[in-house]
Amino acid sequence: MASGQNRSSNTLVIPQASQALQQLKYEVAQELGIQIPQDGYYGNMATRDTGSIGGGITRRLVQIAEQQLAGNFGGSNFR
């Protein structure tokens, strides 16, 4: 796939979140010691590395959501 092309069918509910998600991706990669290609082409990266970045992003997003829920519900346990 050529640089800059995106085959993802995912659409953001809030399009303005795109920049924040990109920043999160770079933060997680840096924490894991993984270098993201400057040209945006991930085809030469190891699957293990891209999976680690995706997993780190997911963990961080879940953590953010849990913190927001705890704040909205006064920290009560509603499970």
C-alpha positions as CSV (number, residue, x, y, z in Angstrom):
1,M,0.0,0.0,0.0
2,A,1.4,3.4,-0.9
3,S,2.3,5.9,1.7
4,G,-0.6,8.1,2.9
5,Q,-3.3,5.6,1.8
6,N,-5.7,4.4,4.4
7,R,-7.9,1.4,3.9
8,S,-9.6,1.6,7.3
9,S,-13.3,1.6,7.2
10,N,-13.4,2.9,10.8
11,T,-15.0,6.3,11.1
12,L,-14.5,8.5,14.2
13,V,-17.6,9.5,16.0
14,I,-15.8,12.8,16.8
15,P,-13.6,13.6,13.8
16,Q,-11.6,16.2,15.8
17,A,-10.3,13.3,17.9
18,S,-8.0,12.1,15.1
19,Q,-5.1,14.3,16.2
20,A,-5.4,13.2,19.8
21,L,-5.4,9.5,18.7
22,Q,-2.3,10.1,16.6
23,Q,-0.6,11.7,19.6
24,L,-1.6,8.8,21.7
25,K,-0.1,6.4,19.2
26,Y,3.2,8.1,19.3
27,E,3.2,8.3,23.1
28,V,2.5,4.6,23.4
29,A,5.1,3.7,20.8
30,Q,7.7,5.9,22.6
31,E,6.9,4.3,26.0
32,L,7.4,0.8,24.4
33,G,10.6,1.9,22.6
34,I,9.2,1.4,19.1
35,Q,10.0,3.7,16.3
36,I,7.1,4.6,14.1
37,P,8.1,5.1,10.4
38,Q,8.2,8.8,9.4
39,D,6.6,8.1,6.0
40,G,3.5,6.6,7.7
41,Y,4.0,3.2,6.0
42,Y,3.7,0.4,8.6
43,G,4.3,-2.5,6.1
44,N,7.9,-2.9,7.2
45,M,7.1,-3.0,10.9
46,A,6.9,-6.3,12.8
47,T,3.4,-7.4,13.6
48,R,4.4,-7.8,17.2
49,D,5.4,-4.1,17.4
50,T,2.2,-2.8,15.7
51,G,0.1,-5.1,18.0
52,S,1.9,-3.9,21.0
53,I,1.1,-0.3,20.1
54,G,-2.5,-1.1,19.4
55,G,-2.8,-3.0,22.7
56,G,-1.2,0.0,24.6
57,I,-3.6,2.4,23.0
58,T,-6.6,0.2,24.0
59,R,-5.3,-0.1,27.6
60,R,-4.9,3.7,27.8
61,L,-8.4,4.4,26.3
62,V,-10.0,1.9,28.7
63,Q,-8.2,3.5,31.6
64,I,-9.4,7.0,30.5
65,A,-13.0,5.7,30.2
66,E,-12.8,4.1,33.7
67,Q,-11.6,7.3,35.2
68,Q,-14.3,9.3,33.5
69,L,-17.0,6.8,34.7
70,A,-15.6,6.9,38.2
71,G,-15.8,10.7,38.2
72,N,-19.4,10.7,36.8
73,F,-20.7,8.1,39.3
74,G,-18.9,9.5,42.3
75,G,-16.5,6.5,42.4
76,S,-19.4,4.1,43.2
77,N,-19.0,0.5,42.1
78,F,-21.9,-0.1,39.8
79,R,-21.0,-3.6,38.6
